[in-house]
Amino acid sequence: MKLLSRFVFWISGWKLNIGWPKGVKKAVLIAIPHTSNWDLLYARAAFYLMDIPVRFTIKKEVMVGPLGWLIKSLGGIAIDRKRIPGGRKQTYTEAMTNMLKEAEELVIMVTPEGTRSYAPKWKTGFYHVALGADVPIVVGYLDYKKKEAGIGPVIYPNGLMQEQIEEMMVFGRTVTAKYPEKGIR
């Protein structure tokens, strides 16, 4: 996959801005901005080239047969919303928090917008996951104007969610999305 990723970056003229924080083995990685299906191709290639073992979550029901094998090979991990004490199903946030708590090394990629369309507010589950698992939030970005993929700020959740999310959005406004009108404003 690394060789294929190198080819994708070479043929398309993209470059890397590598800056993974030293010593961070567990994190929530937010991939911003997310306005196109192309984002997954470039982001996935970038993280292969940076040697960052990024994973992304998907419903366990999708992870069957050939499609499941393909998704798993790209870094997909199944979310099992099993029943927890009290009889209710655990939320995605709870499942991801538990995955991070139990793992020795795990980086879970999330798109905070939750859509490829314009989203004036981000979903906050990624923040709650990082806070609950006591891991940093690392901002990964794709800048289509510069043709650059890289790592931006590292945020250690402190409970001041709105202020910290705004800090990440301020950074996000400095990079150009594939479709800028759908990006962070």
mmCIF file of the C-alpha atoms, coordinates in Angstrom:
data_MODEL
# 
_entry.id   MODEL 
# 
loop_
_atom_site.group_PDB 
_atom_site.id 
_atom_site.type_symbol 
_atom_site.label_atom_id 
_atom_site.label_alt_id 
_atom_site.label_comp_id 
_atom_site.label_asym_id 
_atom_site.label_entity_id 
_atom_site.label_seq_id 
_atom_site.pdbx_PDB_ins_code 
_atom_site.Cartn_x 
_atom_site.Cartn_y 
_atom_site.Cartn_z 
_atom_site.occupancy 
_atom_site.B_iso_or_equiv 
_atom_site.pdbx_formal_charge 
_atom_site.auth_seq_id 
_atom_site.auth_comp_id 
_atom_site.auth_asym_id 
_atom_site.auth_atom_id 
_atom_site.pdbx_PDB_model_num 
ATOM 1   C CA . MET A 1 1   ? 0.000   0.000   0.000   1.00 0.00 ? 1   MET A CA 1 
ATOM 2   C CA . LYS A 1 2   ? 2.897   2.331   0.710   1.00 0.00 ? 2   LYS A CA 1 
ATOM 3   C CA . LEU A 1 3   ? 4.237   1.902   -2.827  1.00 0.00 ? 3   LEU A CA 1 
ATOM 4   C CA . LEU A 1 4   ? 0.786   2.564   -4.293  1.00 0.00 ? 4   LEU A CA 1 
ATOM 5   C CA . SER A 1 5   ? 0.438   5.631   -2.031  1.00 0.00 ? 5   SER A CA 1 
ATOM 6   C CA . ARG A 1 6   ? 3.809   6.956   -3.192  1.00 0.00 ? 6   ARG A CA 1 
ATOM 7   C CA . PHE A 1 7   ? 2.632   6.548   -6.804  1.00 0.00 ? 7   PHE A CA 1 
ATOM 8   C CA . VAL A 1 8   ? -0.670  8.363   -6.091  1.00 0.00 ? 8   VAL A CA 1 
ATOM 9   C CA . PHE A 1 9   ? 1.207   11.309  -4.546  1.00 0.00 ? 9   PHE A CA 1 
ATOM 10  C CA . TRP A 1 10  ? 3.787   11.399  -7.349  1.00 0.00 ? 10  TRP A CA 1 
ATOM 11  C CA . ILE A 1 11  ? 1.295   11.230  -10.220 1.00 0.00 ? 11  ILE A CA 1 
ATOM 12  C CA . SER A 1 12  ? -1.019  13.844  -8.644  1.00 0.00 ? 12  SER A CA 1 
ATOM 13  C CA . GLY A 1 13  ? 1.746   16.200  -7.459  1.00 0.00 ? 13  GLY A CA 1 
ATOM 14  C CA . TRP A 1 14  ? 0.847   16.034  -3.757  1.00 0.00 ? 14  TRP A CA 1 
ATOM 15  C CA . LYS A 1 15  ? 3.387   16.443  -0.950  1.00 0.00 ? 15  LYS A CA 1 
ATOM 16  C CA . LEU A 1 16  ? 3.504   15.671  2.761   1.00 0.00 ? 16  LEU A CA 1 
ATOM 17  C CA . ASN A 1 17  ? 3.930   17.872  5.800   1.00 0.00 ? 17  ASN A CA 1 
ATOM 18  C CA . ILE A 1 18  ? 4.875   15.236  8.352   1.00 0.00 ? 18  ILE A CA 1 
ATOM 19  C CA . GLY A 1 19  ? 4.573   16.281  11.944  1.00 0.00 ? 19  GLY A CA 1 
ATOM 20  C CA . TRP A 1 20  ? 3.193   13.431  14.006  1.00 0.00 ? 20  TRP A CA 1 
ATOM 21  C CA . PRO A 1 21  ? 3.654   14.254  17.707  1.00 0.00 ? 21  PRO A CA 1 
ATOM 22  C CA . LYS A 1 22  ? 6.496   12.299  19.306  1.00 0.00 ? 22  LYS A CA 1 
ATOM 23  C CA . GLY A 1 23  ? 5.440   9.560   21.692  1.00 0.00 ? 23  GLY A CA 1 
ATOM 24  C CA . VAL A 1 24  ? 1.738   9.652   20.761  1.00 0.00 ? 24  VAL A CA 1 
ATOM 25  C CA . LYS A 1 25  ? 0.595   6.067   20.219  1.00 0.00 ? 25  LYS A CA 1 
ATOM 26  C CA . LYS A 1 26  ? -3.119  6.581   20.818  1.00 0.00 ? 26  LYS A CA 1 
ATOM 27  C CA . ALA A 1 27  ? -5.186  9.453   19.471  1.00 0.00 ? 27  ALA A CA 1 
ATOM 28  C CA . VAL A 1 28  ? -8.336  10.607  17.781  1.00 0.00 ? 28  VAL A CA 1 
ATOM 29  C CA . LEU A 1 29  ? -7.287  11.975  14.393  1.00 0.00 ? 29  LEU A CA 1 
ATOM 30  C CA . ILE A 1 30  ? -9.719  14.399  12.824  1.00 0.00 ? 30  ILE A CA 1 
ATOM 31  C CA . ALA A 1 31  ? -9.423  14.647  9.043   1.00 0.00 ? 31  ALA A CA 1 
ATOM 32  C CA . ILE A 1 32  ? -10.352 18.123  7.813   1.00 0.00 ? 32  ILE A CA 1 
ATOM 33  C CA . PRO A 1 33  ? -11.850 19.490  5.699   1.00 0.00 ? 33  PRO A CA 1 
ATOM 34  C CA . HIS A 1 34  ? -14.084 16.728  4.354   1.00 0.00 ? 34  HIS A CA 1 
ATOM 35  C CA . THR A 1 35  ? -15.881 17.844  1.190   1.00 0.00 ? 35  THR A CA 1 
ATOM 36  C CA . SER A 1 36  ? -15.199 15.073  -1.339  1.00 0.00 ? 36  SER A CA 1 
ATOM 37  C CA . ASN A 1 37  ? -14.836 11.318  -1.718  1.00 0.00 ? 37  ASN A CA 1 
ATOM 38  C CA . TRP A 1 38  ? -11.282 12.057  -2.956  1.00 0.00 ? 38  TRP A CA 1 
ATOM 39  C CA . ASP A 1 39  ? -10.401 13.017  0.635   1.00 0.00 ? 39  ASP A CA 1 
ATOM 40  C CA . LEU A 1 40  ? -10.269 9.358   1.670   1.00 0.00 ? 40  LEU A CA 1 
ATOM 41  C CA . LEU A 1 41  ? -7.851  8.474   -1.148  1.00 0.00 ? 41  LEU A CA 1 
ATOM 42  C CA . TYR A 1 42  ? -5.394  11.273  -0.347  1.00 0.00 ? 42  TYR A CA 1 
ATOM 43  C CA . ALA A 1 43  ? -5.736  10.992  3.432   1.00 0.00 ? 43  ALA A CA 1 
ATOM 44  C CA . ARG A 1 44  ? -5.304  7.219   3.410   1.00 0.00 ? 44  ARG A CA 1 
ATOM 45  C CA . ALA A 1 45  ? -2.277  7.491   1.092   1.00 0.00 ? 45  ALA A CA 1 
ATOM 46  C CA . ALA A 1 46  ? -0.758  10.227  3.277   1.00 0.00 ? 46  ALA A CA 1 
ATOM 47  C CA . PHE A 1 47  ? -1.067  8.191   6.457   1.00 0.00 ? 47  PHE A CA 1 
ATOM 48  C CA . TYR A 1 48  ? 0.469   5.138   4.776   1.00 0.00 ? 48  TYR A CA 1 
ATOM 49  C CA . LEU A 1 49  ? 3.410   7.318   3.711   1.00 0.00 ? 49  LEU A CA 1 
ATOM 50  C CA . MET A 1 50  ? 3.748   8.811   7.207   1.00 0.00 ? 50  MET A CA 1 
ATOM 51  C CA . ASP A 1 51  ? 3.703   5.317   8.755   1.00 0.00 ? 51  ASP A CA 1 
ATOM 52  C CA . ILE A 1 52  ? 0.738   6.274   10.922  1.00 0.00 ? 52  ILE A CA 1 
ATOM 53  C CA . PRO A 1 53  ? -1.438  3.190   11.505  1.00 0.00 ? 53  PRO A CA 1 
ATOM 54  C CA . VAL A 1 54  ? -4.724  5.055   11.105  1.00 0.00 ? 54  VAL A CA 1 
ATOM 55  C CA . ARG A 1 55  ? -7.961  3.157   11.516  1.00 0.00 ? 55  ARG A CA 1 
ATOM 56  C CA . PHE A 1 56  ? -11.536 4.262   10.911  1.00 0.00 ? 56  PHE A CA 1 
ATOM 57  C CA . THR A 1 57  ? -14.735 2.856   12.346  1.00 0.00 ? 57  THR A CA 1 
ATOM 58  C CA . ILE A 1 58  ? -17.665 1.350   10.535  1.00 0.00 ? 58  ILE A CA 1 
ATOM 59  C CA . LYS A 1 59  ? -20.742 -0.631  11.557  1.00 0.00 ? 59  LYS A CA 1 
ATOM 60  C CA . LYS A 1 60  ? -19.906 -4.299  12.077  1.00 0.00 ? 60  LYS A CA 1 
ATOM 61  C CA . GLU A 1 61  ? -22.793 -5.281  9.793   1.00 0.00 ? 61  GLU A CA 1 
ATOM 62  C CA . VAL A 1 62  ? -20.893 -3.819  6.809   1.00 0.00 ? 62  VAL A CA 1 
ATOM 63  C CA . MET A 1 63  ? -17.716 -5.783  7.570   1.00 0.00 ? 63  MET A CA 1 
ATOM 64  C CA . VAL A 1 64  ? -18.757 -9.039  5.885   1.00 0.00 ? 64  VAL A CA 1 
ATOM 65  C CA . GLY A 1 65  ? -17.602 -10.802 2.749   1.00 0.00 ? 65  GLY A CA 1 
ATOM 66  C CA . PRO A 1 66  ? -15.343 -9.226  0.119   1.00 0.00 ? 66  PRO A CA 1 
ATOM 67  C CA . LEU A 1 67  ? -16.425 -5.662  0.962   1.00 0.00 ? 67  LEU A CA 1 
ATOM 68  C CA . GLY A 1 68  ? -15.565 -6.276  4.611   1.00 0.00 ? 68  GLY A CA 1 
ATOM 69  C CA . TRP A 1 69  ? -12.137 -7.637  3.683   1.00 0.00 ? 69  TRP A CA 1 
ATOM 70  C CA . LEU A 1 70  ? -11.438 -4.584  1.518   1.00 0.00 ? 70  LEU A CA 1 
ATOM 71  C CA . ILE A 1 71  ? -12.570 -2.149  4.225   1.00 0.00 ? 71  ILE A CA 1 
ATOM 72  C CA . LYS A 1 72  ? -10.490 -3.977  6.827   1.00 0.00 ? 72  LYS A CA 1 
ATOM 73  C CA . SER A 1 73  ? -7.402  -3.865  4.581   1.00 0.00 ? 73  SER A CA 1 
ATOM 74  C CA . LEU A 1 74  ? -7.833  -0.086  4.300   1.00 0.00 ? 74  LEU A CA 1 
ATOM 75  C CA . GLY A 1 75  ? -7.965  0.293   8.086   1.00 0.00 ? 75  GLY A CA 1 
ATOM 76  C CA . GLY A 1 76  ? -11.627 -0.216  8.874   1.00 0.00 ? 76  GLY A CA 1 
ATOM 77  C CA . ILE A 1 77  ? -12.525 -1.573  12.298  1.00 0.00 ? 77  ILE A CA 1 
ATOM 78  C CA . ALA A 1 78  ? -15.975 -2.820  13.149  1.00 0.00 ? 78  ALA A CA 1 
ATOM 79  C CA . ILE A 1 79  ? -18.003 -1.078  15.820  1.00 0.00 ? 79  ILE A CA 1 
ATOM 80  C CA . ASP A 1 80  ? -20.037 -3.526  17.841  1.00 0.00 ? 80  ASP A CA 1 
ATOM 81  C CA . ARG A 1 81  ? -22.835 -1.727  19.616  1.00 0.00 ? 81  ARG A CA 1 
ATOM 82  C CA . LYS A 1 82  ? -23.298 -4.630  22.003  1.00 0.00 ? 82  LYS A CA 1 
ATOM 83  C CA . ARG A 1 83  ? -25.677 -4.480  24.896  1.00 0.00 ? 83  ARG A CA 1 
ATOM 84  C CA . ILE A 1 84  ? -24.174 -3.125  28.092  1.00 0.00 ? 84  ILE A CA 1 
ATOM 85  C CA . PRO A 1 85  ? -25.369 -3.405  31.686  1.00 0.00 ? 85  PRO A CA 1 
ATOM 86  C CA . GLY A 1 86  ? -28.819 -1.864  31.865  1.00 0.00 ? 86  GLY A CA 1 
ATOM 87  C CA . GLY A 1 87  ? -29.900 -3.492  28.594  1.00 0.00 ? 87  GLY A CA 1 
ATOM 88  C CA . ARG A 1 88  ? -29.215 -0.599  26.224  1.00 0.00 ? 88  ARG A CA 1 
ATOM 89  C CA . LYS A 1 89  ? -26.821 -0.687  23.302  1.00 0.00 ? 89  LYS A CA 1 
ATOM 90  C CA . GLN A 1 90  ? -23.589 1.210   23.758  1.00 0.00 ? 90  GLN A CA 1 
ATOM 91  C CA . THR A 1 91  ? -23.216 4.333   21.643  1.00 0.00 ? 91  THR A CA 1 
ATOM 92  C CA . TYR A 1 92  ? -20.567 4.735   18.945  1.00 0.00 ? 92  TYR A CA 1 
ATOM 93  C CA . THR A 1 93  ? -18.836 7.210   21.248  1.00 0.00 ? 93  THR A CA 1 
ATOM 94  C CA . GLU A 1 94  ? -18.749 4.678   24.088  1.00 0.00 ? 94  GLU A CA 1 
ATOM 95  C CA . ALA A 1 95  ? -17.521 1.909   21.770  1.00 0.00 ? 95  ALA A CA 1 
ATOM 96  C CA . MET A 1 96  ? -14.708 4.071   20.356  1.00 0.00 ? 96  MET A CA 1 
ATOM 97  C CA . THR A 1 97  ? -13.718 5.289   23.833  1.00 0.00 ? 97  THR A CA 1 
ATOM 98  C CA . ASN A 1 98  ? -13.493 1.698   25.048  1.00 0.00 ? 98  ASN A CA 1 
ATOM 99  C CA . MET A 1 99  ? -11.436 0.669   21.995  1.00 0.00 ? 99  MET A CA 1 
ATOM 100 C CA . LEU A 1 100 ? -8.901  3.406   22.725  1.00 0.00 ? 100 LEU A CA 1 
ATOM 101 C CA . LYS A 1 101 ? -8.780  2.606   26.444  1.00 0.00 ? 101 LYS A CA 1 
ATOM 102 C CA . GLU A 1 102 ? -8.126  -1.083  25.774  1.00 0.00 ? 102 GLU A CA 1 
ATOM 103 C CA . ALA A 1 103 ? -5.542  -0.686  22.982  1.00 0.00 ? 103 ALA A CA 1 
ATOM 104 C CA . GLU A 1 104 ? -1.826  -0.136  23.428  1.00 0.00 ? 104 GLU A CA 1 
ATOM 105 C CA . GLU A 1 105 ? -1.621  1.665   20.083  1.00 0.00 ? 105 GLU A CA 1 
ATOM 106 C CA . LEU A 1 106 ? -4.594  2.985   18.147  1.00 0.00 ? 106 LEU A CA 1 
ATOM 107 C CA . VAL A 1 107 ? -5.263  6.067   16.041  1.00 0.00 ? 107 VAL A CA 1 
ATOM 108 C CA . ILE A 1 108 ? -8.898  6.446   14.993  1.00 0.00 ? 108 ILE A CA 1 
ATOM 109 C CA . MET A 1 109 ? -9.670  8.803   12.106  1.00 0.00 ? 109 MET A CA 1 
ATOM 110 C CA . VAL A 1 110 ? -12.928 10.765  12.223  1.00 0.00 ? 110 VAL A CA 1 
ATOM 111 C CA . THR A 1 111 ? -14.408 13.473  10.009  1.00 0.00 ? 111 THR A CA 1 
ATOM 112 C CA . PRO A 1 112 ? -15.865 15.977  12.477  1.00 0.00 ? 112 PRO A CA 1 
ATOM 113 C CA . GLU A 1 113 ? -18.273 17.488  9.948   1.00 0.00 ? 113 GLU A CA 1 
ATOM 114 C CA . GLY A 1 114 ? -20.037 14.129  9.649   1.00 0.00 ? 114 GLY A CA 1 
ATOM 115 C CA . THR A 1 115 ? -20.841 14.911  5.993   1.00 0.00 ? 115 THR A CA 1 
ATOM 116 C CA . ARG A 1 116 ? -19.215 16.046  2.752   1.00 0.00 ? 116 ARG A CA 1 
ATOM 117 C CA . SER A 1 117 ? -21.684 18.943  2.571   1.00 0.00 ? 117 SER A CA 1 
ATOM 118 C CA . TYR A 1 118 ? -21.223 22.264  4.355   1.00 0.00 ? 118 TYR A CA 1 
ATOM 119 C CA . ALA A 1 119 ? -21.703 21.843  8.114   1.00 0.00 ? 119 ALA A CA 1 
ATOM 120 C CA . PRO A 1 120 ? -21.783 25.037  10.195  1.00 0.00 ? 120 PRO A CA 1 
ATOM 121 C CA . LYS A 1 121 ? -21.165 22.994  13.345  1.00 0.00 ? 121 LYS A CA 1 
ATOM 122 C CA . TRP A 1 122 ? -19.077 19.919  13.900  1.00 0.00 ? 122 TRP A CA 1 
ATOM 123 C CA . LYS A 1 123 ? -20.329 16.759  15.516  1.00 0.00 ? 123 LYS A CA 1 
ATOM 124 C CA . THR A 1 124 ? -18.783 16.528  18.993  1.00 0.00 ? 124 THR A CA 1 
ATOM 125 C CA . GLY A 1 125 ? -18.468 12.775  19.463  1.00 0.00 ? 125 GLY A CA 1 
ATOM 126 C CA . PHE A 1 126 ? -14.762 12.818  18.532  1.00 0.00 ? 126 PHE A CA 1 
ATOM 127 C CA . TYR A 1 127 ? -14.102 15.255  21.382  1.00 0.00 ? 127 TYR A CA 1 
ATOM 128 C CA . HIS A 1 128 ? -15.987 13.123  23.912  1.00 0.00 ? 128 HIS A CA 1 
ATOM 129 C CA . VAL A 1 129 ? -14.089 10.025  22.738  1.00 0.00 ? 129 VAL A CA 1 
ATOM 130 C CA . ALA A 1 130 ? -10.711 11.720  23.194  1.00 0.00 ? 130 ALA A CA 1 
ATOM 131 C CA . LEU A 1 131 ? -11.691 13.175  26.575  1.00 0.00 ? 131 LEU A CA 1 
ATOM 132 C CA . GLY A 1 132 ? -13.109 9.849   27.800  1.00 0.00 ? 132 GLY A CA 1 
ATOM 133 C CA . ALA A 1 133 ? -10.093 7.849   26.630  1.00 0.00 ? 133 ALA A CA 1 
ATOM 134 C CA . ASP A 1 134 ? -7.629  10.513  27.820  1.00 0.00 ? 134 ASP A CA 1 
ATOM 135 C CA . VAL A 1 135 ? -5.933  10.783  24.415  1.00 0.00 ? 135 VAL A CA 1 
ATOM 136 C CA . PRO A 1 136 ? -5.046  13.810  22.267  1.00 0.00 ? 136 PRO A CA 1 
ATOM 137 C CA . ILE A 1 137 ? -6.907  15.011  19.220  1.00 0.00 ? 137 ILE A CA 1 
ATOM 138 C CA . VAL A 1 138 ? -4.535  15.306  16.268  1.00 0.00 ? 138 VAL A CA 1 
ATOM 139 C CA . VAL A 1 139 ? -5.655  17.452  13.340  1.00 0.00 ? 139 VAL A CA 1 
ATOM 140 C CA . GLY A 1 140 ? -4.894  15.930  9.951   1.00 0.00 ? 140 GLY A CA 1 
ATOM 141 C CA . TYR A 1 141 ? -5.532  18.075  6.900   1.00 0.00 ? 141 TYR A CA 1 
ATOM 142 C CA . LEU A 1 142 ? -5.691  18.098  3.134   1.00 0.00 ? 142 LEU A CA 1 
ATOM 143 C CA . ASP A 1 143 ? -4.982  21.407  1.403   1.00 0.00 ? 143 ASP A CA 1 
ATOM 144 C CA . TYR A 1 144 ? -6.049  21.090  -2.228  1.00 0.00 ? 144 TYR A CA 1 
ATOM 145 C CA . LYS A 1 145 ? -4.661  24.512  -3.190  1.00 0.00 ? 145 LYS A CA 1 
ATOM 146 C CA . LYS A 1 146 ? -1.141  23.597  -2.007  1.00 0.00 ? 146 LYS A CA 1 
ATOM 147 C CA . LYS A 1 147 ? -1.649  19.893  -2.805  1.00 0.00 ? 147 LYS A CA 1 
ATOM 148 C CA . GLU A 1 148 ? -0.406  19.152  0.700   1.00 0.00 ? 148 GLU A CA 1 
ATOM 149 C CA . ALA A 1 149 ? -1.444  16.564  3.267   1.00 0.00 ? 149 ALA A CA 1 
ATOM 150 C CA . GLY A 1 150 ? -0.203  16.866  6.797   1.00 0.00 ? 150 GLY A CA 1 
ATOM 151 C CA . ILE A 1 151 ? -0.563  17.126  10.515  1.00 0.00 ? 151 ILE A CA 1 
ATOM 152 C CA . GLY A 1 152 ? -1.739  20.324  12.157  1.00 0.00 ? 152 GLY A CA 1 
ATOM 153 C CA . PRO A 1 153 ? -2.339  21.145  15.818  1.00 0.00 ? 153 PRO A CA 1 
ATOM 154 C CA . VAL A 1 154 ? -2.476  18.595  18.610  1.00 0.00 ? 154 VAL A CA 1 
ATOM 155 C CA . ILE A 1 155 ? -5.180  19.320  21.167  1.00 0.00 ? 155 ILE A CA 1 
ATOM 156 C CA . TYR A 1 156 ? -5.313  17.725  24.604  1.00 0.00 ? 156 TYR A CA 1 
ATOM 157 C CA . PRO A 1 157 ? -8.983  17.815  25.656  1.00 0.00 ? 157 PRO A CA 1 
ATOM 158 C CA . ASN A 1 158 ? -9.487  19.725  28.896  1.00 0.00 ? 158 ASN A CA 1 
ATOM 159 C CA . GLY A 1 159 ? -13.281 19.886  29.023  1.00 0.00 ? 159 GLY A CA 1 
ATOM 160 C CA . LEU A 1 160 ? -13.526 23.328  27.384  1.00 0.00 ? 160 LEU A CA 1 
ATOM 161 C CA . MET A 1 161 ? -15.013 21.703  24.303  1.00 0.00 ? 161 MET A CA 1 
ATOM 162 C CA . GLN A 1 162 ? -16.390 24.718  22.413  1.00 0.00 ? 162 GLN A CA 1 
ATOM 163 C CA . GLU A 1 163 ? -13.171 26.717  22.806  1.00 0.00 ? 163 GLU A CA 1 
ATOM 164 C CA . GLN A 1 164 ? -10.997 23.793  21.752  1.00 0.00 ? 164 GLN A CA 1 
ATOM 165 C CA . ILE A 1 165 ? -13.204 22.910  18.773  1.00 0.00 ? 165 ILE A CA 1 
ATOM 166 C CA . GLU A 1 166 ? -13.082 26.559  17.678  1.00 0.00 ? 166 GLU A CA 1 
ATOM 167 C CA . GLU A 1 167 ? -9.265  26.390  17.889  1.00 0.00 ? 167 GLU A CA 1 
ATOM 168 C CA . MET A 1 168 ? -9.325  23.418  15.501  1.00 0.00 ? 168 MET A CA 1 
ATOM 169 C CA . MET A 1 169 ? -11.783 25.190  13.187  1.00 0.00 ? 169 MET A CA 1 
ATOM 170 C CA . VAL A 1 170 ? -9.543  28.283  13.093  1.00 0.00 ? 170 VAL A CA 1 
ATOM 171 C CA . PHE A 1 171 ? -6.756  26.060  11.786  1.00 0.00 ? 171 PHE A CA 1 
ATOM 172 C CA . GLY A 1 172 ? -9.198  24.407  9.359   1.00 0.00 ? 172 GLY A CA 1 
ATOM 173 C CA . ARG A 1 173 ? -9.987  27.778  7.818   1.00 0.00 ? 173 ARG A CA 1 
ATOM 174 C CA . THR A 1 174 ? -6.337  28.067  6.737   1.00 0.00 ? 174 THR A CA 1 
ATOM 175 C CA . VAL A 1 175 ? -6.507  25.064  4.397   1.00 0.00 ? 175 VAL A CA 1 
ATOM 176 C CA . THR A 1 176 ? -8.389  24.852  1.113   1.00 0.00 ? 176 THR A CA 1 
ATOM 177 C CA . ALA A 1 177 ? -10.933 22.055  0.663   1.00 0.00 ? 177 ALA A CA 1 
ATOM 178 C CA . LYS A 1 178 ? -11.544 20.274  -2.638  1.00 0.00 ? 178 LYS A CA 1 
ATOM 179 C CA . TYR A 1 179 ? -14.867 22.139  -2.708  1.00 0.00 ? 179 TYR A CA 1 
ATOM 180 C CA . PRO A 1 180 ? -14.196 25.322  -0.693  1.00 0.00 ? 180 PRO A CA 1 
ATOM 181 C CA . GLU A 1 181 ? -17.864 26.311  -0.556  1.00 0.00 ? 181 GLU A CA 1 
ATOM 182 C CA . LYS A 1 182 ? -18.511 23.155  1.484   1.00 0.00 ? 182 LYS A CA 1 
ATOM 183 C CA . GLY A 1 183 ? -15.528 23.655  3.793   1.00 0.00 ? 183 GLY A CA 1 
ATOM 184 C CA . ILE A 1 184 ? -15.061 25.254  7.183   1.00 0.00 ? 184 ILE A CA 1 
ATOM 185 C CA . ARG A 1 185 ? -16.158 28.889  7.340   1.00 0.00 ? 185 ARG A CA 1 
# 
